[in-house]
Amino acid sequence: MSGEDKSLMERIEMPSVPQDARAKLALVEEELARAGLEQMRKSVLRYAPIYKKREEVISLPSVKPDFWARVFSSAPPEIDEYVLDDDAAILGGPLKNVTVERFEVDAEGNGEPRSVRFTFEFDPEENDYFDNAKLVKEFYWRKQIIKTSSGKRRVWEGLVSDPVRINWKEGQDTTNGLLDAACDLFDAEKKGGDRKKLPEYEALVKKLELLEAEQMNDDDEDVEMPEDDDDESHAGVSFFAFFGYRGRDISAEQNKEAVKEDEERFVKMSKGEEVDEDEDDEDDEDEDLELLVDDLEDAEIFSDGEELAIALAEDLWLNALKYYAQSFQPNFDFEGLDMEELEGMDEDEEEGENAPPAKKARN
């Protein structure tokens, strides 16, 4: 049958990459990914002395007291959307320093550059919310390879982490008990047993279901909220629930096996040998769904933890000096104000000149 004789549906149905180009495209794509990782490793070493010099600037007496308060007050929407008013009070007051490290890269530039460690340091004397002088949250880049019933590979890779407990002062928990519940489950899992049968798992899932129900009720109410209402975050969850993020349950050993398998696969691809194809989301088969589901998803208190970690590391931390400078720029328009209003603003500024910068208004 000629091309002209085929129906339109037959001619456009199921387009795909030409068979003779698939292997070559996959190889080039893998080589580009590996080159990008190598570049990241080199940048860790290259940036290290620059960050050290930046730290010297931040430590100046005229800069240090409110540096990170000003940085967070100018944070981009990808970060600011998670910050409640109480969160802003903590980030704008007792928070004294933030450090980001690509801790799995050694002095020779070897290791996983996507793993990242956050260290938040606080002044206990100024902190009315919790007792911790330091919060350290480590994210490990992990890979998992699953073989589906069709013989294809299903690859997942991303950041995973252990929850970090915060010692909240009475009545000051901005996560409303979610972080404690996540940490309780993690501690219980260390003792062994089926995660889903643990009472801590059931308690955490119920808390999350209750929160989701409350949010749905709020969405259904026909109540017009003020445009300048800042006491909202993404899904109404506190920034500090970020410390409870876990991601998929992938052990270091599982990751090691997956990395080894990928290395062997890359060698075969380089030699032109045939390898199993990777499966896309659209290729999921019903019988494979159980393999792909991680029961931690039902107990995840901060589902966007990976996205926020990347935004903090690759935007806020990297561009901290820029956001600090932006915090000194007025966020309102002088046009249309008369002299009496300007003089009144000057008086207000004098009264609050020692106060930390306020959280910027959301647009």
For each residue, the residues with C-beta under 8 A, 3 or more apart:
1: 5 6
2: 5 6
3: 6 11
4:
5: 1 2
6: 1 2 3 10 11
7: 10 11
8: 11 12
9: 12 13
10: 6 7 13
11: 3 6 7 8
12: 8 9 15
13: 9 10
14:
15: 12
16:
17: 21 22 25
18: 21 22
19: 22
20:
21: 17 18 24 25
22: 17 18 19 25 26 277
23: 26 27 269 272 274
24: 21 27 28
25: 17 21 22 28 29
26: 22 23 29 30 269
27: 23 24 30 31 269 270
28: 24 25 31 32
29: 25 26 32 33
30: 26 27 33 34 266 269
31: 27 28 34 35
32: 28 29 35 36
33: 29 30 36 37
34: 30 31 37 38 266
35: 31 32 38 39
36: 32 33 39 40
37: 33 34 40 41 113 114
38: 34 35 41 42
39: 35 36 42 43
40: 36 37 43 44 102 113 114
41: 37 38 44 45 105 109 110 111 113
42: 38 39 45 46 109
43: 39 40 46 47 113
44: 40 41 47 48 102 105 109 113
45: 41 42 48 105 107 109
46: 42 43 50
47: 43 44 50 51
48: 44 45 51 52
49: 52 53
50: 46 47 53 54
51: 47 48 54 55
52: 48 49 55 56
53: 49 50 56 57
54: 50 51 57 58 320 321
55: 51 52 58 59
56: 52 53 59 60
57: 53 54 60 63 321
58: 54 55 63 64 67 320
59: 55 56 63 64
60: 56 57 63 64
61: 64 65
62:
63: 57 58 59 60 67 324
64: 58 59 60 61 67 96
65: 61
66: 69 70 356 357
67: 58 63 64 70 71 320 324
68: 71 72 91 95 96 97 98 320
69: 66 72 73 91 92 93 95 356 357
70: 66 67 73 74 323 324 327 328 357
71: 67 68 74 75 98 316 320 323 324 327
72: 68 69 75 79 83 88 91 92 95 316 359
73: 69 70 88 92 327 356 357 358 359 360
74: 70 71 323 324 326 327 360
75: 71 72 79 80 83 316 323
76: 79 80 311 315 316
77: 80 81 362
78: 81 307 308 311 315
79: 72 75 76 82 83 308 311 312 315 316
80: 75 76 77 83 359 360 362
81: 77 78 233 234 362
82: 79 87 233 234 237 238 239 242 304 308
83: 72 75 79 80 87 88 91 233 239 359
84: 87 88 174 231 232 233 238 239
85: 88 89 230 231 359
86: 89 90 129 174 238
87: 82 83 84 90 91 174 233 238 239 240
88: 72 73 83 84 85 91 92 230 358 359
89: 85 86 92 93 129
90: 86 87 93 94 95 122 127 129 174 240
91: 68 69 72 83 87 88 95 239
92: 69 72 73 88 89 95 356 357 358 359
93: 69 89 90 126 127 356
94: 90 122 123 124 126 127 128 129
95: 68 69 72 90 91 92 98 120 121 122
96: 64 68 121 122 123
97: 68 119 120 121
98: 68 71 95 118 119 120 121 317 320
99: 117 118 119 121
100: 116 117 118 119 312 313 317
101: 116 117 119
102: 40 44 105 113 114 115 116 117
103: 115 116 117 138
104: 111 112 113 115 140 141
105: 41 44 45 102 109 110 111 112 113
106: 109 110 111
107: 45
108:
109: 41 42 44 45 105 106
110: 41 105 106
111: 41 104 105 106 115
112: 104 105 115 140 141
113: 37 40 41 43 44 102 104 105
114: 37 40 102 141 159
115: 102 103 104 111 112 138 139 140 141 159
116: 100 101 102 103 138 139 159 309 313
117: 99 100 101 102 103 136 137 138 139
118: 98 99 100 135 136 137 138 139 309 312 313
119: 97 98 99 100 101 134 135 136
120: 95 97 98 134 135 136 137
121: 95 96 97 98 99 133 134
122: 90 94 95 96 126 127 130 132 133 134 135
123: 94 96 126 127 133
124: 94 127 131 133
125:
126: 93 94 122 123
127: 90 93 94 122 123 124 130 131
128: 94 169 172
129: 86 89 90 94 168 169 172 174
130: 122 127 166 167 168 169 172
131: 124 127 167 169
132: 122 135 166 167
133: 121 122 123 124
134: 119 120 121 122
135: 118 119 120 122 132 164 166 243
136: 117 118 119 120 164
137: 117 118 120 161 164 242 243
138: 103 115 116 117 118 161 162
139: 115 116 117 118 159 160 161 306 309
140: 104 112 115 159 160 161 252 255
141: 104 112 114 115 157 158 159
142: 157 158 159 160 247 248 250 252 254 255
143: 155 156 157 250 255 258 259 262
144: 155 156 157 248 250 254 255 258
145: 153 154 155 257 258 261 262
146: 153 154 155 156 288 291 292
147: 151 152 153 154 276
148: 151 152 153 154 279 285 288 291
149: 285 287 288
150: 279 283 285 288
151: 147 148 276
152: 147 148 276 277 278 279 283
153: 145 146 147 148 276 277 278 279
154: 145 146 147 148 278 279 288 291 292
155: 143 144 145 146 258 278
156: 143 144 146 248 250 292
157: 141 142 143 144
158: 141 142 247 248 306
159: 114 115 116 139 140 141 142 247 305 306 309 310
160: 139 140 142 246 247 248 249 250
161: 137 138 139 140 245 246 247 305 309
162: 138 186 246
163: 179 182 183 186 243 244 245 246
164: 135 136 137 183 243 244
165: 179 180 183
166: 130 132 135 173 175 179 240 243
167: 130 131 132
168: 129 130 172 173 180
169: 128 129 130 131 172
170:
171:
172: 128 129 130 168 169
173: 166 168 176 177 179 180
174: 84 86 87 90 129 238 239 240
175: 166 178 179 180 237 238 240 241 244 301
176: 173 211 238
177: 173 180 181 207
178: 175 181 182 204 207 208 211 237 238 241 244 301
179: 163 165 166 173 175 182 183 240 241 243 244 301
180: 165 168 173 175 177 183 184
181: 177 178 184 185 200 203 204 207 301
182: 163 178 179 185 186 204 244 246 299 301
183: 163 164 165 179 180 186 187 244
184: 180 181 187 188 200 203 204
185: 181 182 188 189 195 198 200 201 203 204 299
186: 162 163 182 183 189 190 246
187: 183 184 190 191 200
188: 184 185 191 193 198 199 200 201
189: 185 186 192 193 195 198
190: 186 187
191: 187 188
192: 189
193: 188 189 197 198
194: 197 198
195: 185 189 198 201 295 296 299
196: 201 295
197: 193 194 201
198: 185 188 189 193 194 195 201 202
199: 188 202 203
200: 181 184 185 187 188 203 204
201: 185 188 195 196 197 198 204 205 299
202: 198 199 205 206
203: 181 184 185 199 200 206 207
204: 178 181 182 184 185 200 201 207 208 299 301
205: 201 202 208 209 298 299
206: 202 203 209 210
207: 177 178 181 203 204 210 211
208: 178 204 205 211 212 298 299 300 301
209: 205 206 212 213
210: 206 207 213 214
211: 176 178 207 208 214 215 236 237
212: 208 209 215 216
213: 209 210 216 217
214: 210 211 217 218 236
215: 211 212 218 219 235 236
216: 212 213 219 220
217: 213 214 220 221
218: 214 215 221 236
219: 215 216
220: 216 217
221: 217 218
222:
223:
224:
225: 229
226: 229
227:
228: 361
229: 225 226 232
230: 85 88 359 361 362
231: 84 85
232: 84 229 236
233: 81 82 83 84 87 236 237 238 239
234: 81 82 237 304
235: 215 303
236: 211 214 215 218 232 233
237: 82 175 178 211 233 234 241 301 302
238: 82 84 86 87 174 175 176 178 233 241
239: 82 83 84 87 91 174 233 242
240: 87 90 166 174 175 179 243
241: 175 178 179 237 238 244 245 301 302
242: 82 137 239 245 302 305 308 309
243: 135 137 163 164 166 179 240
244: 163 164 175 178 179 182 183 241 301 302
245: 161 163 241 242 300 301 302 305 306 308 309
246: 160 161 162 163 182 186 249 296 299 300 305
247: 142 158 159 160 161 250 296 300 305 306
248: 142 144 156 158 160 294 296
249: 160 246 294 295 296
250: 142 143 144 156 160 247 254 255
251: 254 255
252: 140 142 255 256
253: 256 257
254: 142 144 250 251 257 258
255: 140 142 143 144 250 251 252 258 259
256: 252 253 259 260
257: 145 253 254 260 261
258: 143 144 145 155 254 255 261 262
259: 143 255 256 262 263
260: 256 257 263 264
261: 145 257 258 264 265
262: 143 145 258 259 265 266
263: 259 260 266 267
264: 260 261 267 268
265: 261 262 268 269 275 276
266: 30 34 262 263 269 270
267: 263 264 270 271
268: 264 265 271 273 274 275
269: 23 26 27 30 265 266 272 273 275
270: 27 266 267
271: 267 268
272: 23 269
273: 268 269
274: 23 268
275: 265 268 269
276: 147 151 152 153 265
277: 22 152 153
278: 152 153 154 155
279: 148 150 152 153 154 283 284
280: 283
281: 284
282:
283: 150 152 279 280
284: 279 281 288 289 292
285: 148 149 150 288 289
286: 289
287: 149 290
288: 146 148 149 150 154 284 285 291 292
289: 284 285 286 292 293
290: 287 293
291: 146 148 154 288
292: 146 154 156 284 288 289
293: 289 290 297
294: 248 249 297
295: 195 196 249 298 299
296: 195 246 247 248 249 299 300
297: 293 294 300 303
298: 205 208 295
299: 182 185 195 201 204 205 208 246 295 296
300: 208 245 246 247 296 297 303 305
301: 175 178 179 181 182 204 208 237 241 244 245
302: 237 241 242 244 245 305 308
303: 235 297 300
304: 82 234 307 308
305: 159 161 242 245 246 247 300 302 308 309
306: 139 158 159 245 247 309 310
307: 78 304 310 311
308: 78 79 82 242 245 302 304 305 311 312
309: 116 118 139 159 161 242 245 305 306 312 313
310: 159 306 307 313 314
311: 76 78 79 307 308 314 315 316
312: 79 100 118 308 309 315 316 317
313: 100 116 118 309 310 316 317 318
314: 310 311 317 318
315: 76 78 79 311 312 318 319
316: 71 72 75 76 79 311 312 313 319 320 323
317: 98 100 312 313 314 320
318: 313 314 315
319: 315 316 322 323
320: 54 58 67 68 71 98 316 317 323 324
321: 54 57 324 325
322: 319 325 326
323: 70 71 74 75 316 319 320 326 327
324: 63 67 70 71 74 320 321 327
325: 321 322 328 329
326: 74 322 323 329
327: 70 71 73 74 323 324 357
328: 70 325
329: 325 326
330: 334
331: 360 361
332:
333: 336
334: 330 337 342
335:
336: 333
337: 334 341 342 345
338: 341 342
339: 342 343
340: 343 344
341: 337 338 344 345
342: 334 337 338 339 345 346
343: 339 340 346 347
344: 340 341 347 348
345: 337 341 342 348 349
346: 342 343 349 350
347: 343 344 350 351
348: 344 345 351 352
349: 345 346 352 353
350: 346 347 353
351: 347 348
352: 348 349 355
353: 349 350
354:
355: 352 358
356: 66 69 73 92 93
357: 66 69 70 73 92 327
358: 73 88 92 355
359: 72 73 80 83 85 88 92 230
360: 73 74 80 331
361: 228 230 331
362: 77 80 81 230
363:
